[in-house]
Amino acid sequence: MIGSGWLAIAGLGPGDAALITPEVTDALTHATDVIGYIPYVARIAPRPGLRLHASDNRVEIDRAGHALRLAAAGARVVVVSSGDPGVFAMAAAVFEALEAGPPDWRDLDIRVLPGITAMLAASARAGAPLGHDFCAINLSDNLKPWPLLARRIALAAEADFAIAFYNPRSRARPDTLDAAFAILREACGDDRPVLFARAVTTAEEALRIVPLPAARGAMADMRTMVIVGSSRTRLIARAGAPILYTPRSA
């Protein structure tokens, strides 16, 4: 039987504690268990009565099942993600485990608590490069093959979307972002601006804007959000940092 437990799937925002929503803070205050990827759980302050369950990044379904079992047993569980839990994060993994799990799990009190995702934080820091139509693509090939990724990148370029790239480059995938840039250069044939926004809202924050022909994969790591503008994205030069934005008009 399902007891008084509940499950909240929460976004911790891009890094600055000030950007965690009051709704998420309240859920963490009342939680008995917090579950998530190791560096995200490390952001949660220990306190008496709170159990912290940190795990590796490649065990999302196992983590989701653990959370559902604890909640079904009466625990008050918060599954944490960085950014927003519904954007390439734990909300989908929890619902995948829910769909495949015991029928009584579906009676649980489950809430998704939104957060500020990395592409929105990066866009705000630079100006408004996502001010018109855009798409988001996760460059990790852990759960989908490269040919599918390449097709989506090419189609996004053909549609003239601004593109936000999540998980652009890692030690295991040192060439993925360069391959994406090659597709874009062939499809676009122009000098679209590319924003490299690393560790936005943290002390290590660094922003860099270059034209597409000058963009290189080595300019990014897994803490970098890469935003490629559309053909209409503009750069406003000024005395301080330039402003990158995409006009709302078609």
ZAMARGU-4260 file (C-alpha; in steps of 0.2 Angstrom, whole numbers, plus 5000, padded with zeros to 4 digits):
<rodrens>
0) 5000/5000/5000 | 5005/5018/4997 | 5008/5027/5013 | 5010/5046/5016 | 5026/5047/5006
5) 5029/5059/4992 | 5041/5062/4978 | 5047/5079/4971 | 5058/5080/4956 | 5067/5096/4958
10) 5078/5108/4948 | 5092/5116/4958 | 5095/5129/4944 | 5111/5133/4935 | 5123/5135/4951
15) 5119/5151/4961 | 5109/5146/4977 | 5099/5162/4975 | 5091/5155/4959 | 5084/5140/4968
20) 5065/5143/4969 | 5056/5144/4985 | 5046/5129/4980 | 5061/5118/4979 | 5068/5125/4995
25) 5052/5121/5004 | 5052/5103/4997 | 5070/5101/5003 | 5066/5107/5020 | 5053/5094/5022
30) 5062/5079/5014 | 5068/5064/5023 | 5078/5058/5008 | 5088/5067/4993 | 5093/5057/4978
35) 5103/5062/4963 | 5120/5063/4954 | 5135/5065/4965 | 5139/5084/4962 | 5120/5089/4964
40) 5118/5080/4980 | 5134/5089/4986 | 5124/5105/4985 | 5112/5100/4998 | 5117/5104/5016
45) 5116/5090/5028 | 5104/5090/5043 | 5098/5078/5056 | 5085/5067/5049 | 5090/5069/5031
50) 5097/5055/5021 | 5108/5059/5006 | 5109/5046/4992 | 5122/5051/4979 | 5125/5040/4963
55) 5134/5040/4947 | 5127/5050/4931 | 5124/5034/4921 | 5112/5025/4933 | 5097/5037/4931
60) 5084/5023/4930 | 5091/5014/4945 | 5091/5031/4954 | 5073/5034/4949 | 5067/5016/4955
65) 5076/5019/4971 | 5066/5035/4974 | 5050/5028/4969 | 5052/5013/4981 | 5057/5025/4996
70) 5042/5036/4992 | 5031/5020/4992 | 5037/5015/5009 | 5032/5032/5016 | 5048/5043/5014
75) 5047/5061/5008 | 5059/5060/4993 | 5067/5074/4983 | 5076/5069/4967 | 5087/5083/4962
80) 5094/5089/4945 | 5104/5104/4940 | 5094/5117/4930 | 5076/5111/4927 | 5072/5093/4930
85) 5062/5091/4914 | 5076/5097/4902 | 5087/5082/4899 | 5086/5077/4917 | 5078/5066/4930
90) 5059/5070/4927 | 5058/5059/4912 | 5069/5045/4920 | 5057/5045/4935 | 5042/5043/4924
95) 5050/5030/4913 | 5053/5020/4929 | 5035/5023/4935 | 5028/5017/4919 | 5038/5001/4920
100) 5035/4998/4939 | 5022/4991/4950 | 5004/4998/4947 | 5003/5005/4965 | 5017/5017/4961
105) 5005/5027/4950 | 4995/5032/4966 | 5010/5041/4973 | 5010/5060/4976 | 5023/5065/4963
110) 5027/5083/4958 | 5039/5091/4946 | 5047/5107/4953 | 5054/5117/4939 | 5071/5126/4940
115) 5081/5138/4929 | 5089/5128/4916 | 5106/5131/4909 | 5101/5137/4892 | 5090/5151/4900
120) 5103/5156/4912 | 5116/5157/4898 | 5105/5166/4887 | 5101/5179/4900 | 5119/5182/4904
125) 5123/5186/4886 | 5107/5195/4882 | 5093/5186/4873 | 5100/5174/4859 | 5084/5163/4862
130) 5073/5178/4859 | 5065/5170/4844 | 5062/5152/4839 | 5075/5140/4845 | 5078/5122/4849
135) 5088/5112/4862 | 5099/5097/4857 | 5108/5086/4869 | 5125/5081/4861 | 5128/5066/4872
140) 5126/5050/4862 | 5124/5039/4878 | 5105/5036/4874 | 5104/5040/4855 | 5116/5036/4840
145) 5127/5050/4832 | 5117/5048/4815 | 5101/5053/4823 | 5110/5068/4832 | 5118/5073/4815
150) 5101/5073/4806 | 5093/5083/4820 | 5107/5096/4819 | 5106/5098/4800 | 5087/5100/4801
155) 5088/5113/4815 | 5100/5123/4804 | 5089/5121/4789 | 5074/5127/4799 | 5085/5142/4805
160) 5083/5139/4823 | 5095/5146/4836 | 5102/5130/4844 | 5106/5127/4862 | 5118/5112/4864
165) 5118/5103/4881 | 5132/5091/4886 | 5143/5098/4871 | 5159/5089/4875 | 5168/5077/4887
170) 5183/5066/4888 | 5174/5052/4880 | 5167/5062/4866 | 5181/5075/4862 | 5175/5077/4844
175) 5156/5078/4845 | 5155/5097/4846 | 5167/5099/4831 | 5157/5087/4821 | 5141/5097/4825
180) 5150/5114/4820 | 5155/5106/4804 | 5137/5101/4800 | 5131/5119/4804 | 5145/5127/4793
185) 5140/5117/4779 | 5121/5120/4781 | 5122/5138/4786 | 5136/5146/4776 | 5137/5161/4786
190) 5145/5169/4801 | 5132/5165/4814 | 5138/5170/4832 | 5142/5156/4844 | 5140/5158/4863
195) 5151/5148/4875 | 5144/5150/4892 | 5154/5141/4905 | 5148/5138/4923 | 5135/5152/4922
200) 5130/5160/4939 | 5145/5152/4948 | 5162/5160/4953 | 5170/5151/4937 | 5158/5159/4925
205) 5165/5164/4908 | 5157/5170/4892 | 5164/5170/4875 | 5156/5174/4858 | 5164/5170/4842
210) 5158/5168/4824 | 5154/5150/4818 | 5169/5148/4807 | 5180/5152/4822 | 5171/5140/4834
215) 5180/5125/4840 | 5175/5111/4851 | 5190/5114/4863 | 5182/5130/4868 | 5169/5120/4878
220) 5168/5106/4891 | 5153/5098/4901 | 5150/5113/4911 | 5148/5124/4895 | 5132/5128/4887
225) 5134/5132/4868 | 5121/5143/4859 | 5122/5145/4841 | 5112/5159/4834 | 5100/5159/4819
230) 5103/5169/4804 | 5095/5184/4812 | 5104/5184/4829 | 5114/5200/4831 | 5128/5207/4842
235) 5127/5224/4849 | 5144/5231/4853 | 5146/5243/4868 | 5159/5248/4880 | 5156/5233/4891
240) 5152/5216/4886 | 5142/5215/4870 | 5124/5210/4870 | 5119/5195/4859 | 5101/5194/4855
245) 5088/5187/4842 | 5075/5199/4836 | 5057/5193/4839 | 5051/5198/4821 | 5052/5185/4808
</rodrens>
